[in-house]
Amino acid sequence: MDPARLAETGRVEAFSDGVFAIVITLLVLDLRAPDSEPSGLLRDLLAQWPAYLGYLTSFLYVGVIWLNHHALFNRVQRVDKGLNLTNLTLLLTTVVLPFPTSVLATATQDGDPRNISVAVALYALVAGLMCASWLLIFSYLNRHSHLLVGVDSSFFARERLRAWTGVVGYAAAGVLGFLTPVAVPLVVLLALPVFYFLTSHGLSRWPRARAGAA
């Protein structure tokens, strides 16, 4: 690779941070004041719990993506066209997240079981594609390791395992949405961002983090 075609990471990180910030901001637009009858405001506010849960889940997910993105780019010293394109794939799957979040919250509030199943599957599909975009990033970096600094030989295997965990986990949540009550896939959708938060600095540091917290 011609060194002249390599660039600093600052612009990529700044652009990505801006996208993550916009996505998180868009999530709050689904939290609306209810059009309530007299003395019915509290009831109507409580009835919107799916919107609150959807906001919390997606806010946590985007926040964790940002943390993982930051941890990755601490290891990236230069970017090229290919890395820019794979990073854009991650951003593409991230910016669409408010849409399935809104669909899932609306379907859960309406209470139609079939619609809820479809909404869960849609959310799981988008979240799973986001995990798959990480696979693209790590596969590309594995072939262009000169863009990285301070990475050991097992780094890519661990990171691909983390990405595959999400792909499989979200696929399972989508299937569970058709087979079980909605609470079951919602637990999976909440658990996966927690997993990615706990492993945001890599699987190798997870046991040490748990030991330090004990």
C-alpha positions as CSV (number, residue, x, y, z in Angstrom):
1,M,0.0,0.0,0.0
2,D,1.3,3.4,-1.0
3,P,1.8,5.4,2.3
4,A,0.5,8.4,0.5
5,R,-2.9,6.7,0.3
6,L,-3.1,6.2,4.1
7,A,-4.6,8.9,6.3
8,E,-4.9,9.7,10.0
9,T,-7.8,8.4,11.9
10,G,-9.1,11.7,13.2
11,R,-11.6,12.5,10.5
12,V,-13.0,8.9,10.5
13,E,-13.5,9.0,14.3
14,A,-15.0,12.5,14.3
15,F,-17.5,11.6,11.5
16,S,-18.4,8.4,13.2
17,D,-18.9,10.1,16.6
18,G,-21.2,12.6,14.9
19,V,-23.3,9.8,13.4
20,F,-23.6,8.0,16.7
21,A,-24.6,11.2,18.4
22,I,-27.4,11.9,15.8
23,V,-28.7,8.3,16.1
24,I,-29.0,8.6,19.9
25,T,-30.7,11.9,19.5
26,L,-33.2,10.5,17.0
27,L,-34.2,7.8,19.4
28,V,-35.8,10.2,21.8
29,L,-38.2,11.4,19.1
30,D,-40.4,8.4,19.8
31,L,-41.0,9.6,23.4
32,R,-44.1,11.8,23.0
33,A,-46.5,13.4,25.4
34,P,-49.8,11.4,25.3
35,D,-53.1,12.9,24.3
36,S,-54.9,12.1,27.6
37,E,-58.4,12.4,28.8
38,P,-58.9,14.3,32.1
39,S,-57.2,12.6,35.0
40,G,-55.7,10.0,32.6
41,L,-52.2,11.3,32.2
42,L,-50.5,8.9,34.6
43,R,-52.3,5.9,33.1
44,D,-51.3,7.0,29.5
45,L,-47.7,7.6,30.5
46,L,-47.5,4.2,32.1
47,A,-49.1,2.6,29.0
48,Q,-46.1,3.9,26.9
49,W,-43.7,1.6,28.7
50,P,-42.7,-0.1,25.4
51,A,-41.4,3.2,24.1
52,Y,-39.3,3.7,27.2
53,L,-37.9,0.2,27.0
54,G,-37.2,0.6,23.3
55,Y,-35.4,3.8,23.9
56,L,-33.3,2.4,26.7
57,T,-32.4,-0.7,24.8
58,S,-31.3,1.2,21.6
59,F,-29.6,4.0,23.6
60,L,-27.6,1.3,25.4
61,Y,-26.8,-0.5,22.1
62,V,-25.6,2.7,20.3
63,G,-23.6,3.8,23.3
64,V,-21.9,0.4,23.5
65,I,-21.2,0.5,19.7
66,W,-19.5,3.9,20.3
67,L,-17.4,2.4,23.1
68,N,-16.4,-0.5,21.0
69,H,-15.6,1.8,18.0
70,H,-13.5,3.9,20.3
71,A,-11.6,0.9,21.6
72,L,-11.0,-0.4,18.1
73,F,-9.7,3.0,16.8
74,N,-7.3,3.2,19.7
75,R,-5.5,0.3,17.9
76,V,-5.9,1.8,14.4
77,Q,-3.0,4.1,13.4
78,R,-3.9,4.7,9.8
79,V,-7.0,4.3,7.6
80,D,-7.3,3.5,3.9
81,K,-10.2,3.4,1.4
82,G,-11.2,-0.2,2.4
83,L,-11.4,0.6,6.1
84,N,-13.4,3.7,5.3
85,L,-15.9,1.7,3.4
86,T,-16.2,-1.0,6.0
87,N,-16.6,1.7,8.7
88,L,-19.4,3.2,6.5
89,T,-21.1,-0.2,6.5
90,L,-21.2,-0.1,10.3
91,L,-22.6,3.4,10.3
92,L,-25.2,2.4,7.7
93,T,-26.6,-0.3,10.0
94,T,-26.4,2.0,13.0
95,V,-28.4,4.9,11.6
96,V,-31.4,2.7,10.7
97,L,-31.8,1.5,14.3
98,P,-34.4,4.2,15.3
99,F,-36.8,2.7,12.7
100,P,-37.1,-0.8,14.2
101,T,-37.0,0.7,17.7
102,S,-40.1,2.7,16.8
103,V,-41.8,-0.2,15.1
104,L,-41.2,-2.5,18.1
105,A,-42.5,0.0,20.6
106,T,-45.6,0.7,18.6
107,A,-46.4,-2.9,18.0
108,T,-45.9,-3.8,21.7
109,Q,-48.2,-0.9,22.7
110,D,-50.9,-2.1,20.2
111,G,-50.6,-5.6,21.6
112,D,-51.2,-7.6,18.5
113,P,-49.1,-10.8,18.9
114,R,-48.4,-11.3,15.2
115,N,-47.3,-7.7,14.8
116,I,-45.1,-7.9,17.9
117,S,-43.4,-11.0,16.4
118,V,-42.7,-9.3,13.1
119,A,-41.4,-6.2,15.0
120,V,-39.0,-8.2,17.1
121,A,-37.7,-10.0,14.0
122,L,-37.2,-6.6,12.3
123,Y,-35.2,-5.3,15.2
124,A,-33.2,-8.5,15.5
125,L,-32.4,-8.3,11.8
126,V,-31.1,-4.8,11.9
127,A,-29.1,-5.5,15.1
128,G,-27.7,-8.7,13.6
129,L,-26.6,-6.9,10.5
130,M,-24.8,-4.4,12.7
131,C,-22.9,-7.2,14.3
132,A,-22.1,-8.6,10.8
133,S,-20.7,-5.2,9.8
134,W,-18.1,-5.7,12.6
135,L,-17.2,-9.0,11.0
136,L,-16.4,-7.1,7.8
137,I,-14.3,-4.6,9.7
138,F,-12.2,-7.3,11.5
139,S,-11.9,-9.4,8.4
140,Y,-10.5,-6.4,6.5
141,L,-8.1,-5.5,9.3
142,N,-7.0,-9.1,9.5
143,R,-5.8,-8.8,5.9
144,H,-4.4,-5.3,6.4
145,S,-2.8,-5.5,9.8
146,H,-0.3,-2.8,8.9
147,L,-3.0,-0.3,9.7
148,L,-3.0,-1.4,13.4
149,V,-0.6,-1.0,16.3
150,G,-0.3,-3.1,19.4
151,V,-2.4,-6.1,18.2
152,D,-1.5,-9.7,19.1
153,S,-2.1,-12.7,16.9
154,S,-5.3,-13.7,18.7
155,F,-6.9,-10.3,18.5
156,F,-8.9,-11.0,15.3
157,A,-10.1,-14.4,16.5
158,R,-11.5,-12.9,19.7
159,E,-13.2,-10.0,18.0
160,R,-14.8,-12.2,15.4
161,L,-16.1,-14.4,18.2
162,R,-17.7,-11.4,19.8
163,A,-19.3,-10.4,16.5
164,W,-20.6,-13.9,15.8
165,T,-22.1,-13.9,19.3
166,G,-24.2,-11.0,18.3
167,V,-25.2,-12.4,14.9
168,V,-26.3,-15.7,16.5
169,G,-27.9,-14.1,19.5
170,Y,-30.0,-11.6,17.5
171,A,-31.0,-14.4,15.1
172,A,-32.2,-16.4,18.1
173,A,-34.1,-13.4,19.4
174,G,-35.9,-13.0,16.1
175,V,-36.9,-16.7,16.1
176,L,-38.0,-16.5,19.8
177,G,-40.2,-13.6,18.9
178,F,-42.4,-16.0,17.0
179,L,-42.3,-18.9,19.5
180,T,-42.4,-17.3,23.0
181,P,-44.0,-14.4,24.9
182,V,-42.4,-11.0,24.0
183,A,-40.6,-10.8,27.3
184,V,-38.2,-13.6,26.3
185,P,-36.7,-12.0,23.1
186,L,-36.7,-8.6,24.9
187,V,-34.4,-10.1,27.5
188,V,-32.1,-11.3,24.8
189,L,-32.1,-7.9,23.1
190,L,-31.2,-6.2,26.4
191,A,-28.6,-8.9,27.3
192,L,-26.5,-8.6,24.2
193,P,-25.6,-4.9,24.6
194,V,-24.6,-5.6,28.2
195,F,-22.3,-8.4,26.9
196,Y,-20.7,-6.0,24.4
197,F,-20.3,-3.4,27.2
198,L,-18.5,-5.8,29.5
199,T,-16.2,-6.9,26.6
200,S,-15.7,-3.5,25.0
201,H,-12.0,-3.8,25.5
202,G,-11.9,-7.4,24.3
203,L,-12.7,-10.8,25.6
204,S,-9.2,-11.2,27.0
205,R,-9.8,-8.4,29.6
206,W,-13.3,-9.6,30.6
207,P,-12.2,-12.1,33.3
208,R,-9.8,-9.5,34.8
209,A,-12.6,-6.9,34.8
210,R,-14.9,-9.3,36.7
211,A,-12.2,-10.2,39.1
212,G,-11.5,-6.5,39.8
213,A,-15.1,-5.9,40.5
214,A,-15.3,-8.8,43.0
